[in-house]
Amino acid sequence: MPRPIGEFDLELLLQAAKKAPDLRRAIALGAYAGFRVSEVAALDWADVDQEARRVYIRGKGGKERSFGISPVLLDKLLPDTGGNVVTAGGAPYTGQALQRKVNRFIAAQGVSHTFHDLRKRGASLAIAKTGNIYAVAKAFGWSSIETASFYATVSDDTLDQIAAAMV
């Protein structure tokens, strides 16, 4: 069962990262777009279409896909500095280096999650709110619906309804 990061912990991380824009952008891209850490590390402003609110991502195997970005995410990414998004135009991190940096930051805030739990949040919310597991699989770059189904969670309300029905 996926254990995505919760809203309280996410907000704590975003607040704590206000003075570290690279971490704040990386956390936002993981949580609000569900990008893999390697995708976040490589993202360039040239791949962000602010007007159409689309990001063009090169994922595993070099496959390119487009992904819609919400106004909330775009606000957390701006200002557009040109060049690499996370490093504000500076030299990009490797995926491995960014993962270590973000995971250390998360642990230092007393939050027991990892970067991948940000992606789990995005996938779980996308499936729950759209109900379209096929579209979510495509948007997240999964070739298998089975992979997407791992991120499908049952809401607390639904669990309560099931419990109430069992009496």
C-alpha positions in Angstrom: 0.0 0.0 0.0 1.4 3.4 -0.9 2.2 5.8 1.9 2.1 9.2 0.3 3.2 12.2 2.2 0.3 14.0 4.0 -0.7 17.6 3.6 0.6 18.6 7.1 4.1 17.2 6.4 4.2 18.6 2.9 3.3 22.1 4.1 5.9 21.8 6.8 8.6 21.0 4.2 7.5 23.8 1.8 7.6 26.3 4.7 11.0 25.1 5.9 12.4 25.3 2.3 11.5 28.9 1.8 15.1 29.9 2.0 16.3 27.0 -0.2 14.5 27.6 -3.5 16.1 24.5 -5.1 14.7 22.3 -2.5 11.3 24.0 -2.5 11.0 23.6 -6.3 12.1 20.0 -6.2 9.6 19.2 -3.4 6.8 21.0 -5.3 7.5 19.1 -8.5 7.5 15.8 -6.7 4.3 16.6 -4.7 2.2 18.6 -7.2 3.3 16.9 -10.5 4.5 13.5 -9.2 7.7 13.7 -11.2 10.5 11.2 -10.6 13.6 12.7 -8.9 15.7 12.3 -12.1 13.0 14.1 -14.1 13.0 17.0 -11.6 16.8 17.2 -11.7 16.9 17.5 -15.5 13.9 19.8 -15.9 14.8 22.9 -17.9 12.7 26.1 -18.2 12.7 25.6 -22.0 10.5 22.5 -21.3 7.9 24.6 -19.4 5.2 26.2 -21.4 3.8 28.6 -18.9 1.0 29.9 -21.2 -0.4 26.4 -21.9 0.6 25.2 -18.4 2.4 22.1 -19.8 5.7 20.6 -19.0 7.5 18.4 -21.4 9.3 15.6 -19.5 11.9 13.1 -20.6 11.3 10.1 -18.4 12.7 6.6 -18.2 14.2 5.3 -21.5 14.2 8.9 -22.9 10.5 8.8 -23.6 9.0 12.3 -23.8 5.5 13.1 -22.4 3.6 16.2 -21.6 2.2 16.9 -18.2 -0.3 19.6 -17.1 0.8 21.9 -14.3 -1.6 23.6 -12.0 -1.5 27.3 -11.2 -0.4 26.3 -7.6 2.6 24.4 -8.9 3.6 27.1 -11.4 3.4 29.7 -8.6 5.8 27.6 -6.5 8.2 27.3 -9.4 8.4 30.9 -10.5 10.3 33.1 -11.2 11.4 31.7 -14.5 15.2 32.0 -14.3 16.0 30.3 -17.6 18.1 27.1 -17.6 17.6 24.4 -15.0 14.4 24.9 -13.0 15.6 23.5 -9.7 18.9 25.2 -9.6 17.5 28.5 -11.0 19.5 28.3 -14.2 22.6 26.9 -12.6 24.2 23.5 -13.3 21.6 20.7 -12.8 22.0 18.1 -10.1 22.2 14.4 -11.0 19.1 12.6 -10.0 21.0 10.7 -7.3 22.5 13.9 -5.8 19.1 15.6 -5.7 17.5 12.6 -4.1 20.2 12.6 -1.4 19.8 16.3 -0.8 16.0 16.3 -0.6 15.9 13.1 1.5 18.4 14.6 4.0 16.4 17.8 4.2 13.1 15.9 4.7 14.7 13.9 7.6 16.2 17.0 9.1 12.7 18.4 9.4 11.6 15.3 11.4 9.4 14.0 8.6 9.7 10.3 8.0 9.1 10.3 4.2 11.3 10.3 1.1 11.2 12.0 -2.3 9.4 9.1 -3.7 6.6 9.6 -1.2 6.0 13.0 -2.9 5.5 11.1 -6.2 3.1 8.7 -4.4 1.1 11.7 -3.2 0.7 13.0 -6.8 -0.2 9.6 -8.2 -2.7 8.8 -5.5 -4.4 12.2 -5.7 -4.5 12.1 -9.5 -6.2 8.6 -9.5 -8.6 9.5 -6.7 -9.7 12.9 -8.2 -9.9 11.8 -11.8 -10.9 8.2 -11.5 -9.0 7.7 -14.8 -6.3 5.2 -14.0 -5.4 4.9 -17.7 -4.8 8.7 -18.2 -2.8 8.9 -14.9 -0.6 5.9 -16.0 0.1 7.8 -19.3 0.7 11.1 -17.6 3.1 9.5 -15.1 5.0 7.7 -17.7 4.1 4.1 -16.7 3.7 1.6 -19.5 1.6 -0.7 -17.2 -1.8 -0.1 -15.7 -0.6 -2.5 -13.0 2.0 0.0 -11.8 -0.7 2.8 -11.7 -3.1 0.5 -9.7 -0.5 0.3 -7.0 -1.0 4.0 -6.3 -4.8 3.7 -6.2 -5.8 4.2 -2.6 -9.1 4.0 -0.9 -10.2 7.2 0.8 -10.9 7.4 4.5 -14.6 8.3 3.7 -14.9 5.1 1.6 -13.3 3.0 4.4 -15.8 4.5 6.9 -18.7 3.7 4.5 -17.4 0.1 4.2 -17.1 -0.2 8.0 -20.7 1.2 8.5 -22.0 -1.2 5.9 -20.5 -4.2 7.8 -22.9 -3.9 10.8 
